[in-house]
Amino acid sequence: MNQWNNEPMNQSTGSTKIRIGVLFGGRSAEHEVSLVSAASVINALDKSKYDILPIGITKEGRWVSAVNAVQLLKEHGALDQLPEHVLLPDPRRQSLVNVSNAFPQNAERLDVIFPVLHGTFGEDGTIQGLFELADVPYVGAGVLGSAVGMDKTVAKTILRAAKIPVTKDVAFLYADYRKAPKPFIARIERELQYPCFVKPPNQGSSVGISKAHDRKELLAAIDLAGEYDRKVLVEKAAVKPREIELSVLGNDDPAVSLPGEIIPSNEFYDYDAKYVDGKSRAVIPAALPKPLVRRLQRCAAAAYRALDCAGMARVDFFVQRNGVFYLNEINTLPGFTSISMYPKMWEASGLPYAELLDRLIALALERHDAKKRLKTHYTPKTDWYKTP
């Protein structure tokens, strides 16, 4: 209890509650996953602490705001009847504005934004750039951490420089491959061999990923990845790995959860195994030797720092039977559905879902306050720029 009753008052409503915009949907192949995550977050947020403003982004990129926006996007409902909104890149406003009647008195002031967006235009730094311009606190990594975390080729370059183990790979532009495919196929077969995984580097939820066991499957897999990204990433498969995940929470001094293990229903943890067939299993905590758990936790925290993450991330590993492990990928806006690993691993570590959301919002405000203390102006010794 704050004895001075010194909570910030929301300027648009006069409430002492934190006004939080939950942002979901988006122009992404993971649009549907985002809707399910958003419903879970909205339902779990403590209504005594937060005024919640649901903000949906349609697949076409239109921003709408309504109490039932999640359901309307799920059902492709009467969205045209809702007023269109935008977040102004104006730090004086920090507001969601009704485009059809864009006057300051119609603006919905936001204290913090919780982006529940996965994939393109949500997890890749683009929306984070808008938040920065608008000077609104937001949950999760900043522009840089989001962008490098989303692009698996760039992330692996940075992780290798940080001495973090990652699988061997071959990456290339799909346009270059289309011009002369034979050299790329020859290099993949020589350096990686079969089986190998083929991915669009800037997608999540295993969208566009294939496991190739021979040349015929490799050719089809590359073309599929090329439908989702201008780049293609081909990775050497780990030897009969266990899929181990850890949740990371924090800003400059991150904490790491107990590990969880995914036992996929398919040959690997693809989109259907994650969300559709309901047959994959999660074991939390994963049955691993304590020394190995500590090594994975240290590695997850090191990767989090190396990629300049903030707020949260889920770090996924392949762990072989001999104890050798490889960092598979880092997810800076992991799923928040009822079956998502990120909140479930924290719950097993002693942090319940609602308290996890509180902590993430506090971290967003903490990071924003720290950035506000940085100087953004420099006074030169002379007014040289005024000299003709």
GUSE-15449 format. One line per 3 residues: number of its first residue (from 0); for each residue x, y, z of N, C-alpha, C. Coordinates in steps of 0.1 Angstrom, whole numbers. Example, Ala and Ser with C-alpha at 12.3 -4.5 7.8 and 13.67 -1.06 7.14 Angstrom:
0> 132:-57:78:123:-45:78:132:-33:78 | 128:-22:71:137:-11:71:129:0:79 $
REM end
This chain:
0> 9:-12:0:0:0:0:9:12:0 | 6:22:-9:13:35:-10:7:44:1 | 15:47:12:9:55:22:5:69:18 $
3> 12:74:8:9:88:3:-1:88:-8 | -7:77:-12:-16:76:-23:-11:84:-35 | 1:81:-39:8:89:-49:9:82:-62 $
6> -2:75:-66:-3:69:-79:-5:79:-90 | 0:77:-102:-2:86:-113:-17:86:-117 | -22:98:-120:-36:99:-125:-37:99:-140 $
9> -45:91:-146:-47:91:-160:-54:104:-164 | -48:111:-173:-52:125:-177:-65:125:-184 | -68:114:-192:-80:114:-200:-93:110:-192 $
12> -91:102:-182:-102:96:-175:-103:101:-160 | -93:107:-155:-93:111:-141:-91:99:-132 | -88:87:-137:-86:75:-129:-72:74:-124 $
15> -70:67:-113:-56:64:-108:-52:51:-114 | -60:44:-122:-56:32:-128:-47:35:-140 | -38:25:-143:-29:27:-154:-37:23:-167 $
18> -37:32:-177:-45:30:-189:-36:23:-199 | -39:10:-202:-31:2:-210:-38:-2:-223 | -31:1:-234:-36:-3:-247:-30:-17:-251 $
21> -39:-27:-253:-35:-40:-257:-36:-41:-272 | -25:-42:-279:-25:-42:-293:-23:-55:-299 | -31:-59:-309:-32:-73:-314:-36:-73:-329 $
24> -35:-85:-335:-39:-87:-349:-26:-85:-358 | -28:-76:-367:-17:-72:-375:-16:-78:-389 | -7:-73:-397:-4:-77:-410:6:-88:-410 $
27> 3:-100:-405:12:-110:-403:6:-124:-405 | 14:-134:-409:10:-147:-410:6:-153:-396 | 9:-146:-385:6:-151:-372:-6:-142:-366 $
30> -14:-137:-375:-25:-128:-370:-35:-136:-361 | -38:-148:-365:-48:-156:-357:-42:-159:-343 | -29:-163:-342:-23:-166:-330:-23:-154:-321 $
33> -21:-142:-326:-21:-129:-319:-35:-127:-312 | -46:-130:-319:-59:-128:-314:-61:-136:-301 | -57:-149:-302:-59:-158:-290:-50:-153:-279 $
36> -38:-149:-281:-29:-143:-271:-35:-131:-264 | -41:-122:-273:-47:-110:-268:-58:-112:-259 | -67:-122:-262:-79:-125:-254:-74:-130:-240 $
39> -63:-138:-240:-58:-143:-227:-53:-132:-218 | -45:-122:-225:-40:-111:-217:-51:-102:-212 | -60:-99:-220:-71:-90:-216:-79:-96:-204 $
42> -82:-108:-205:-89:-115:-195:-82:-116:-182 | -69:-117:-182:-60:-119:-170:-56:-106:-164 | -56:-95:-171:-52:-82:-165:-62:-78:-154 $
45> -56:-73:-143:-63:-70:-131:-71:-57:-134 | -84:-58:-134:-93:-46:-138:-93:-36:-127 | -89:-39:-115:-88:-30:-104:-75:-21:-105 $
48> -66:-25:-113:-53:-18:-115:-53:-11:-129 | -60:-16:-139:-58:-11:-153:-71:-8:-159 | -71:3:-166:-82:6:-176:-76:0:-189 $
51> -84:-9:-196:-79:-16:-207:-85:-11:-220 | -77:-8:-230:-82:-3:-243:-78:-13:-253 | -87:-22:-258:-83:-32:-268:-81:-24:-282 $
54> -70:-27:-288:-67:-20:-301:-64:-31:-311 | -72:-33:-321:-70:-43:-331:-64:-38:-344 | -56:-45:-350:-51:-42:-364:-55:-53:-373 $
57> -63:-49:-383:-68:-59:-393:-56:-64:-402 | -59:-74:-409:-49:-80:-418:-45:-70:-429 | -54:-60:-432:-51:-50:-441:-43:-38:-435 $
60> -42:-38:-422:-34:-27:-415:-43:-16:-409 | -56:-18:-409:-65:-8:-403:-66:-9:-388 | -64:2:-381:-65:2:-366:-79:5:-362 $
63> -84:-4:-353:-98:-2:-347:-97:-4:-332 | -106:3:-325:-106:1:-311:-120:0:-306 | -123:-11:-299:-136:-14:-293:-135:-24:-282 $
66> -144:-24:-273:-143:-34:-262:-143:-48:-267 | -150:-51:-278:-151:-64:-284:-142:-66:-297 | -132:-58:-297:-123:-58:-310:-117:-72:-313 $
69> -113:-79:-302:-108:-92:-305:-118:-101:-312 | -130:-102:-307:-140:-110:-313:-144:-106:-327 | -144:-93:-329:-147:-88:-343:-137:-92:-353 $
72> -124:-91:-349:-113:-95:-358:-114:-110:-360 | -117:-118:-350:-118:-132:-351:-129:-136:-361 | -140:-129:-360:-152:-133:-368:-153:-125:-381 $
75> -143:-116:-384:-143:-107:-395:-156:-99:-395 | -159:-94:-383:-172:-87:-381:-173:-74:-387 | -183:-66:-382:-186:-53:-389:-175:-43:-385 $
78> -163:-45:-390:-152:-36:-387:-154:-22:-393 | -161:-22:-405:-163:-9:-412:-171:1:-404 | -179:-5:-394:-188:4:-386:-180:10:-375 $
81> -168:5:-372:-160:11:-361:-152:23:-366 | -150:33:-358:-141:44:-362:-127:39:-363 | -120:45:-373:-106:41:-375:-97:50:-366 $
84> -86:44:-361:-78:50:-351:-63:50:-356 | -55:59:-351:-41:59:-353:-34:63:-340 | -22:58:-339:-13:63:-328:-4:74:-334 $
87> -5:86:-329:2:97:-334:17:96:-331 | 26:98:-340:40:99:-337:44:112:-332 | 37:117:-322:38:130:-316:40:128:-301 $
90> 52:130:-295:54:128:-281:46:137:-272 | 40:147:-277:31:156:-268:18:150:-266 | 13:140:-274:0:135:-273:-1:122:-266 $
93> 8:112:-269:8:99:-263:-6:93:-264 | -12:94:-275:-26:92:-276:-30:84:-289 | -41:76:-287:-47:69:-298:-58:78:-303 $
96> -58:82:-316:-67:93:-321:-77:87:-331 | -89:91:-329:-100:87:-339:-98:95:-352 | -94:88:-363:-91:95:-375:-103:102:-381 $
99> -115:97:-379:-127:103:-384:-131:116:-378 | -125:119:-366:-128:131:-359:-116:135:-350 | -104:138:-356:-92:138:-349:-89:151:-342 $
102> -96:153:-331:-94:165:-323:-88:160:-309 | -80:168:-303:-74:163:-290:-83:158:-280 | -96:164:-279:-105:160:-269:-110:146:-272 $
105> -108:141:-284:-113:127:-287:-102:117:-286 | -90:121:-281:-79:112:-281:-80:103:-268 | -76:91:-270:-75:81:-258:-61:81:-253 $
108> -58:88:-243:-44:88:-238:-40:74:-232 | -28:70:-235:-22:57:-231:-11:59:-222 | -11:52:-211:0:52:-202:11:41:-206 $
111> 7:31:-212:16:20:-216:9:12:-227 | 16:6:-236:11:-3:-246:16:-17:-244 | 7:-27:-245:11:-41:-244:9:-47:-258 $
114> 20:-47:-266:18:-53:-280:18:-68:-279 | 6:-74:-283:5:-88:-283:5:-92:-298 | 15:-88:-305:17:-89:-319:28:-99:-322 $
117> 26:-109:-331:36:-118:-334:40:-117:-349 | 53:-118:-352:57:-118:-366:59:-105:-372 | 57:-104:-385:60:-92:-393:51:-80:-388 $
120> 58:-68:-388:51:-56:-384:47:-55:-369 | 51:-65:-361:47:-65:-347:59:-69:-338 | 67:-78:-343:78:-84:-335:92:-80:-341 $
123> 91:-72:-352:104:-70:-360:109:-56:-358 | 104:-48:-348:110:-35:-346:102:-23:-353 | 93:-27:-362:86:-16:-369:76:-9:-360 $
126> 68:-16:-353:58:-10:-344:65:-4:-332 | 76:-10:-328:84:-4:-317:89:10:-320 | 93:12:-333:97:25:-338:86:35:-336 $
129> 74:31:-339:62:40:-338:60:44:-323 | 62:34:-314:60:37:-300:71:47:-295 | 83:45:-300:94:54:-296:91:68:-301 $
132> 86:70:-313:83:83:-318:71:89:-310 | 62:81:-306:50:86:-298:54:88:-284 | 66:83:-280:70:84:-266:61:78:-256 $
135> 56:66:-260:47:58:-251:54:46:-246 | 54:44:-233:60:32:-228:54:19:-234 | 62:9:-236:56:-3:-242:63:-16:-236 $
138> 56:-27:-236:61:-39:-231:70:-46:-242 | 81:-51:-238:90:-59:-247:102:-51:-251 | 109:-58:-260:122:-52:-265:120:-40:-274 $
141> 131:-32:-275:131:-20:-283:132:-23:-298 | 135:-13:-305:136:-14:-320:148:-24:-324 | 159:-22:-318:171:-30:-322:169:-45:-317 $
144> 165:-47:-304:163:-61:-300:153:-68:-307 | 142:-61:-310:131:-67:-318:135:-71:-332 | 142:-62:-338:146:-64:-352:156:-76:-354 $
147> 166:-76:-345:176:-86:-346:171:-100:-341 | 162:-99:-331:156:-111:-326:147:-118:-337 | 141:-109:-345:132:-114:-355:139:-121:-367 $
150> 150:-115:-371:158:-119:-382:168:-130:-377 | 165:-142:-380:173:-153:-375:187:-153:-380 | 189:-148:-393:203:-148:-398:211:-138:-391 $
153> 206:-126:-388:213:-115:-381:215:-120:-367 | 205:-126:-360:206:-130:-347:218:-140:-345 | 219:-150:-355:229:-160:-354:243:-154:-355 $
156> 244:-144:-363:257:-137:-365:262:-131:-352 | 252:-124:-345:255:-118:-332:258:-128:-321 | 250:-139:-321:252:-149:-311:265:-156:-313 $
159> 269:-159:-325:282:-165:-327:293:-156:-322 | 292:-143:-324:302:-133:-319:303:-133:-304 | 291:-137:-297:291:-137:-283:294:-151:-278 $
162> 299:-160:-286:304:-174:-283:292:-182:-278 | 280:-180:-283:268:-188:-279:266:-198:-290 | 265:-211:-286:264:-222:-296:251:-221:-304 $
165> 253:-221:-318:241:-222:-327:245:-232:-338 | 234:-237:-344:237:-247:-354:243:-241:-367 | 250:-249:-374:256:-245:-387:246:-242:-397 $
168> 248:-232:-406:237:-229:-415:243:-223:-428 | 234:-222:-438:237:-216:-450:225:-206:-453 | 228:-193:-455:218:-183:-457:220:-176:-470 $
171> 209:-172:-477:210:-166:-490:198:-158:-493 | 199:-149:-503:187:-142:-508:180:-152:-518 | 167:-152:-517:159:-161:-525:160:-157:-540 $
174> 162:-144:-543:163:-139:-556:176:-144:-562 | 187:-145:-554:200:-150:-559:198:-165:-562 | 191:-172:-554:189:-186:-556:182:-189:-569 $
177> 172:-181:-571:163:-183:-583:171:-181:-596 | 181:-172:-595:190:-170:-607:199:-182:-610 | 204:-188:-600:214:-199:-602:213:-208:-590 $
180> 203:-218:-589:201:-226:-578:212:-236:-575 | 219:-241:-585:228:-253:-584:239:-250:-573 | 246:-239:-574:256:-237:-564:251:-237:-550 $
183> 239:-232:-547:234:-231:-534:230:-245:-529 | 224:-253:-538:221:-267:-534:234:-275:-532 | 244:-273:-540:257:-280:-538:263:-277:-525 $
186> 263:-264:-521:269:-259:-508:261:-265:-496 | 248:-265:-497:240:-271:-486:243:-286:-484 | 243:-293:-495:246:-308:-494:260:-310:-490 $
189> 269:-302:-493:283:-304:-489:285:-300:-474 | 280:-289:-470:283:-283:-457:273:-288:-446 | 260:-290:-450:250:-294:-440:245:-308:-440 $
192> 244:-313:-453:239:-327:-455:224:-327:-451 | 219:-339:-452:205:-342:-449:204:-350:-436 | 194:-348:-428:183:-338:-430:187:-324:-426 $
195> 180:-314:-431:182:-300:-427:169:-293:-426 | 169:-282:-419:157:-274:-418:158:-261:-427 | 147:-258:-433:147:-246:-442:136:-237:-437 $
198> 140:-224:-435:132:-214:-428:132:-201:-436 | 120:-194:-435:121:-179:-438:125:-172:-425 | 137:-165:-425:143:-160:-413:134:-151:-405 $
201> 125:-144:-411:117:-134:-404:102:-138:-402 | 100:-151:-399:87:-155:-396:88:-162:-382 | 76:-164:-376:76:-171:-363:65:-182:-364 $
204> 63:-188:-352:52:-199:-351:55:-210:-362 | 67:-212:-366:71:-222:-375:64:-221:-389 | 59:-209:-392:53:-206:-405:64:-207:-416 $
207> 61:-215:-426:70:-216:-438:82:-225:-435 | 83:-232:-424:94:-241:-421:92:-255:-426 | 103:-261:-431:102:-275:-436:114:-282:-431 $
210> 113:-295:-430:124:-304:-428:127:-312:-440 | 138:-310:-446:142:-317:-459:151:-329:-456 | 146:-340:-462:154:-353:-460:162:-357:-473 $
213> 159:-350:-484:166:-353:-497:165:-340:-506 | 171:-341:-518:171:-330:-526:157:-325:-531 | 148:-335:-534:135:-331:-538:128:-323:-528 $
216> 129:-327:-515:122:-320:-504:129:-307:-502 | 142:-306:-504:150:-293:-502:145:-283:-512 | 143:-287:-525:139:-277:-535:125:-272:-532 $
219> 116:-281:-528:103:-276:-524:103:-267:-512 | 111:-270:-502:112:-263:-490:118:-249:-492 | 127:-247:-501:133:-234:-504:123:-225:-510 $
222> 115:-231:-520:104:-223:-526:94:-219:-516 | 90:-228:-507:80:-224:-497:85:-213:-488 | 98:-214:-484:103:-203:-475:104:-190:-483 $
225> 106:-191:-496:107:-179:-505:94:-172:-506 | 83:-179:-503:70:-172:-503:67:-163:-491 | 75:-165:-481:73:-157:-469:84:-147:-466 $
228> 96:-148:-473:107:-139:-469:116:-138:-482 | 123:-127:-482:132:-125:-493:145:-132:-491 | 147:-137:-478:159:-145:-475:155:-159:-471 $
231> 164:-168:-472:162:-182:-469:173:-187:-459 | 170:-194:-449:179:-199:-439:178:-214:-439 | 189:-221:-442:190:-236:-441:199:-240:-430 $
234> 195:-248:-421:202:-251:-409:205:-266:-408 | 216:-270:-403:219:-284:-401:211:-289:-389 | 205:-301:-391:196:-306:-380:205:-312:-369 $
237> 201:-309:-356:207:-314:-345:204:-329:-344 | 212:-337:-337:211:-352:-337:201:-355:-326 | 189:-360:-330:178:-364:-321:177:-355:-309 $
240> 174:-342:-311:174:-333:-300:161:-333:-292 | 162:-329:-280:150:-325:-272:148:-310:-274 | 136:-306:-275:133:-292:-276:130:-286:-263 $
243> 140:-278:-258:139:-272:-245:138:-257:-246 | 129:-251:-238:126:-237:-238:128:-231:-224 | 132:-218:-224:133:-211:-211:127:-197:-213 $
246> 121:-192:-203:115:-178:-203:125:-168:-196 | 127:-157:-202:135:-147:-197:127:-134:-194 | 129:-128:-182:121:-116:-178:130:-106:-172 $
249> 129:-94:-176:137:-83:-170:143:-73:-181 | 150:-63:-176:156:-54:-185:171:-56:-185 | 179:-48:-177:193:-50:-177:198:-62:-169 $
252> 190:-66:-159:194:-78:-151:183:-88:-152 | 183:-96:-163:172:-105:-165:172:-118:-156 | 160:-123:-153:159:-135:-146:154:-146:-156 $
255> 158:-158:-153:154:-169:-162:146:-180:-155 | 136:-185:-161:127:-195:-155:133:-209:-155 | 126:-218:-149:128:-232:-151:126:-236:-165 $
258> 133:-246:-170:131:-250:-184:118:-258:-186 | 113:-258:-198:102:-266:-202:106:-274:-215 | 100:-286:-217:103:-294:-228:90:-296:-237 $
261> 92:-294:-250:81:-296:-259:83:-310:-265 | 73:-318:-265:73:-331:-272:62:-330:-283 | 67:-327:-295:58:-324:-306:51:-336:-311 $
264> 39:-334:-316:31:-344:-322:35:-348:-336 | 42:-339:-343:48:-342:-356:63:-344:-355 | 69:-346:-367:83:-348:-367:91:-337:-361 $
267> 86:-325:-363:92:-313:-356:80:-304:-352 | 83:-294:-344:73:-286:-338:68:-275:-348 | 60:-279:-358:55:-270:-368:42:-263:-363 $
270> 36:-255:-372:25:-247:-369:13:-256:-364 | 10:-267:-371:-1:-276:-368:2:-282:-354 | 14:-286:-351:17:-292:-338:16:-282:-327 $
273> 19:-269:-330:18:-259:-320:3:-255:-316 | -5:-253:-327:-18:-247:-325:-30:-255:-329 | -28:-265:-338:-40:-270:-345:-44:-284:-339 $
276> -35:-294:-339:-40:-307:-336:-41:-310:-321 | -35:-302:-313:-37:-303:-298:-30:-315:-292 | -21:-322:-300:-15:-334:-295:-1:-333:-290 $
279> 5:-321:-292:18:-319:-286:17:-318:-271 | 28:-321:-264:28:-321:-250:39:-312:-245 | 37:-306:-234:47:-298:-227:50:-303:-213 $
282> 62:-305:-210:67:-310:-197:74:-299:-190 | 68:-294:-179:73:-283:-171:73:-287:-157 | 85:-286:-150:98:-284:-156:104:-296:-163 $
285> 112:-293:-173:119:-304:-180:128:-312:-172 | 128:-325:-174:136:-334:-166:151:-334:-172 | 159:-325:-166:172:-323:-170:181:-322:-157 $
288> 194:-327:-159:203:-325:-147:205:-311:-143 | 206:-308:-130:207:-294:-126:219:-287:-132 | 230:-293:-133:241:-285:-139:238:-281:-154 $
291> 231:-290:-161:227:-286:-175:217:-275:-175 | 208:-275:-165:198:-264:-164:205:-251:-161 | 215:-251:-152:222:-238:-149:229:-233:-162 $
294> 235:-242:-170:242:-238:-182:232:-232:-192 | 221:-238:-193:211:-233:-203:205:-219:-198 | 203:-218:-185:199:-205:-180:209:-194:-182 $
297> 222:-197:-179:232:-187:-182:233:-183:-197 | 232:-193:-205:232:-191:-220:221:-183:-224 | 209:-185:-219:197:-178:-223:198:-163:-219 $
300> 203:-161:-206:205:-147:-202:216:-140:-210 | 227:-147:-214:237:-141:-222:232:-137:-236 | 224:-146:-242:218:-143:-255:209:-131:-254 $
303> 201:-130:-244:192:-119:-241:199:-106:-241 | 210:-106:-234:218:-94:-234:225:-91:-247 | 230:-101:-253:237:-99:-266:229:-93:-277 $
306> 216:-97:-277:206:-92:-287:199:-79:-282 | 203:-74:-270:197:-61:-265:182:-63:-263 | 178:-74:-257:164:-76:-254:160:-68:-241 $
309> 147:-67:-240:141:-60:-228:127:-66:-225 | 123:-65:-213:110:-70:-209:109:-85:-209 | 109:-91:-220:107:-106:-220:112:-112:-233 $
312> 115:-125:-232:118:-133:-244:117:-147:-240 | 114:-156:-250:115:-170:-248:126:-175:-256 | 135:-182:-250:147:-187:-257:146:-202:-259 $
315> 148:-207:-271:145:-221:-275:159:-228:-278 | 160:-239:-273:173:-247:-275:170:-261:-280 | 180:-266:-288:180:-280:-291:191:-287:-282 $
318> 187:-297:-274:196:-303:-265:197:-318:-269 | 209:-322:-273:212:-335:-277:214:-345:-265 | 213:-358:-267:214:-367:-256:227:-367:-249 $
321> 238:-362:-256:251:-361:-249:253:-348:-241 | 242:-340:-240:243:-328:-232:247:-316:-240 | 252:-318:-253:255:-307:-262:242:-300:-266 $
324> 242:-286:-265:230:-279:-269:234:-268:-278 | 223:-264:-286:224:-252:-295:212:-243:-293 | 215:-230:-293:204:-221:-292:197:-221:-306 $
327> 184:-224:-306:176:-224:-319:172:-210:-323 | 164:-204:-314:160:-190:-317:155:-183:-304 | 154:-170:-305:149:-162:-294:136:-155:-299 $
330> 126:-155:-291:113:-149:-294:110:-137:-285 | 111:-125:-290:110:-113:-282:95:-110:-278 | 85:-115:-286:71:-114:-282:65:-128:-282 $
333> 68:-136:-273:63:-150:-273:48:-151:-271 | 43:-162:-275:28:-164:-274:23:-163:-259 | 11:-158:-258:5:-157:-245:-9:-164:-244 $
336> -10:-174:-253:-23:-182:-252:-23:-190:-240 | -34:-197:-237:-35:-205:-225:-26:-217:-226 | -21:-221:-237:-12:-232:-238:3:-228:-241 $
339> 5:-214:-241:19:-209:-244:29:-212:-233 | 41:-215:-238:51:-219:-229:56:-208:-220 | 57:-196:-225:63:-185:-218:56:-183:-204 $
342> 43:-180:-204:37:-179:-190:37:-192:-182 | 36:-203:-189:35:-216:-181:48:-219:-174 | 59:-215:-180:72:-218:-174:74:-208:-162 $
345> 69:-196:-163:70:-187:-152:61:-191:-140 | 49:-196:-144:40:-201:-134:47:-213:-126 | 54:-222:-133:61:-233:-127:73:-228:-118 $
348> 77:-216:-121:89:-210:-114:84:-201:-103 | 71:-200:-100:65:-193:-89:59:-179:-92 | 58:-176:-105:52:-163:-109:39:-165:-117 $
351> 27:-164:-110:15:-166:-117:12:-156:-129 | 3:-160:-138:0:-153:-150:-2:-138:-147 | -12:-135:-139:-16:-121:-136:-4:-113:-131 $
354> 4:-119:-122:16:-112:-116:26:-110:-127 | 27:-120:-136:37:-118:-147:33:-106:-156 | 20:-104:-158:16:-93:-166:19:-80:-159 $
357> 17:-80:-146:20:-68:-137:35:-65:-139 | 44:-75:-138:58:-73:-138:62:-68:-152 | 56:-73:-163:60:-68:-176:56:-54:-178 $
360> 45:-50:-173:41:-36:-174:50:-27:-166 | 54:-31:-154:63:-24:-145:77:-22:-152 | 81:-33:-159:94:-32:-166:93:-22:-178 $
363> 82:-22:-185:80:-12:-196:81:2:-191 | 74:5:-179:75:18:-174:89:22:-168 | 95:12:-163:109:14:-157:119:17:-169 $
366> 118:10:-180:127:12:-191:124:26:-197 | 111:30:-198:108:43:-204:113:54:-195 | 112:53:-182:117:63:-173:132:64:-174 $
369> 139:53:-176:153:53:-177:158:60:-190 | 150:58:-200:154:65:-213:150:80:-212 | 140:83:-205:136:97:-204:147:105:-197 $
372> 155:99:-188:166:106:-181:178:108:-190 | 179:102:-201:190:104:-210:189:118:-217 | 200:124:-220:200:137:-227:197:135:-241 $
375> 188:143:-247:185:143:-261:189:156:-268 | 195:165:-260:199:178:-266:214:180:-263 | 221:187:-272:235:191:-270:236:205:-273 $
378> 242:213:-264:244:227:-266:259:229:-271 | 261:233:-284:275:235:-288:280:248:-282 | 294:249:-282:301:261:-276:297:273:-284 $
381> 295:273:-297:291:284:-305:279:281:-313 | 272:291:-317:260:289:-326:265:288:-341 | 274:278:-343:279:277:-357:269:275:-367 $
384> 258:269:-364:248:265:-374:239:277:-378 | 241:288:-370:234:301:-374:242:310:-383 | 255:306:-384:264:314:-392:261:312:-407 $
387> 260:323:-415:257:321:-429:269:315:-437 $
REM end
